[in-house]
């Protein structure tokens, strides 16, 4: 393959390769010379890459353990050599050196781009690649330059030649090759600096070996790169609830090799003594100077993530299958087939492009055809055999991601897919993620969530033996920030008053618009929001619970990283959102963790001893939010926490062994007080606006994964829920996901969301005079 490679120059990198920095005496002269070179000579630079894939020649001494060898050359061409020579011939040595260095930069970066292209193609073929082999490096003789050029010339006639000393001309030409086989480790390093003798190379990297279960990965990063940033940049999941601000103590990795890193007092304060003895470090505290080996935790079991919902068969379905037969073509009138179908059905249905393509494959129109019709308006699928059709409901939570595969013919959930939200590496709460996104022009959080959704859909398709084209509808809900990140939108206005949003409407996009590929052609619907902090996860919950049509005074609460609450009174839904903080999701709690394997999720105090349930029935490694409420409720009811929140003991130990130490600390109680006060005060403000008290509430709908695991009595004991509401609470599960599923199944469901948006009135708690007083009052334990 011959490819043209586009490569942007980086002035600071090029000059630093010449040991010229902003504080260097030569910087002003070199910077000016660089600018003049770019203006004069770089308008039409051509960088060309070549690569061919061959089976190894067993007659050669080359290692034949690989199924293929991939030979590569990157060249800047003879014009670049002429440019370098022009400046040296005119004794303009500064510009000559700069151009020469630009050539080195372009050659290295372009070869890396070529590697990424080849790697992507190889992955699609089920092949894994080795690191780069370079003649003259390690055990590869320089004479192998000829073999590479011969293989390239066997496919392409280039102007590249080889000297008797096996040097390429043009000079800025680089030859290298890779091994490729299906059974190789999934390598993510192109140039392995350990094989290179050039110790002073500007591009020399620090290598990080990462063990995760049975998987061993090696990455290369620039010297001085933060370890947390290095792991995140390669999609290696490490919790970072504070987004690397050295505050949460969650980005734990275990150093298992390399020169031992020194822990600061600040870092030690966030670790237990057992962890320090085991070599646990916090990734955000360490900038890498030398090679290191670390171990990170395996992905935890996610079966405890709540995806429960129940959708009844709708009164009228959005999708229906009809059959027709006996279409007769008329040579005189010559109607189109779509006209014939509409005549047969006595209705003017719309046909999309994919449907017309399917129709063009039908050979015998007189025979029976099956049509999938959406909202009694559009024919979206045609087949000469029976039709299968599925939808995918997607709930993007701040902490979790849940997908549900729905059979549109049987009105049931077929399967679900649950993982932790991979954006958790960039902060536990939406503000942390907004702040990261504002500075990140690569939109890594959007890429991660799209990749996770695609992997989830692919998994559901494969596990249930269905075809990609059988997925005809995808509906997504999530808080407003999650939707911004999904769409690569700049969320900066969501973090500052007056919290302006770009758009709150329901939108239907094409698959390629969201996921940036043409793998499927089904529409993707994003449900509407109410405000910056009442997102589509909440409107979806309203729709799922049929809140707009419920009789009486209904309180709706979704407790998670954010606390959203609504009060339905007559024909109005009062909405509010409060920054409950991530404590109830296990963040900002010293031994806190998400609801995954190893987390204690329920605690009881019996005869001065703690009894507990652990997700995964294993040794406990921490406590999740529901257990935190249980624990504080028990301590409060046994007078082990004073009304002010002060613990009778500075810490309460729950479990300890040689590896793990699980306890509750005074600062954990303070974090909980902030969260429960925000939620309780928010509810109180809604009641005040409605002119009601707690006795007037008929029902309380508690939504979300956190609510589903909640012990209501302990929530009352801890002060999270008012005692007058204890017997009125109904747990409704993942109402955000359930609303998406209901939207997929129900006829003209868009109209219900228009009604919801019209009924909702948003109350900004930060501007409400009653909120601050209520917030302080609810800090206390009664």
ABEGO torsion letter per residue (X at the ends): XBBBBBBBBBAAAAAAAAGBBAABAAAAAAAAAAAAAAAAAAAABBBBBBBBBBBBBAABABBAABABBBBBBBBAEAAAAAAAAAAAAAGBAAAAAAAAAAAAAAAAAAAAAAAAAAAAAAAAAGBBBBBBBBBGBEABBAAAAAAAAAAAAAABBBABBBBAAGBBOBABBBBBBBBBBAABBBBABBBBAAABABAABAABBBBBBBBBEABBBBBBBBBGBBAAAAAAAAGBBBBBAAGGAGAAGABBBBBABEBBBBBBAAAAAABBAAAAAAGBBBAAABBBABBBBBBBBBBBBAAABBABBBBBBBABBABBBBBBBGBBBBAAAGBBAAAAAAAAAGBBBBBBAAAAAAAAABABAABBBBBBBBGGABBABBBABBBBBBBBBBBBBAABBBBBBBBAAAGBBABBBBBBBAAAAAEABAAAAAAAAAABAAGAAAAAAAAAAAAAAAAAAAAAGBBAAABABBBBBEBAAAAAAAAGBBAAAAABOAGBBABABBBBBBAAAAAGBAABABBBBBBBBABAABBAAAAAAAAAAGAAABBEBBBBBBBBABBBBBBBBEABBBBBBBBAEAAAAGBGBAABBBBBBGBBABBBBBGGBBBBBBBGGBBBAEBBAAAAAAAAAAAAAAGABBAAGBBABABBBABBBAABBBBBBAAAAAAAAAAAAAAAAAAAAAAAAAGBBAAABABBBBBEAAAAABBAAAAAAAGABBAAAAAABBBAEBAAAAAAAAAAABBGAAAAAAAAAAABBBBBAAABAAAAAAAAAAABBX
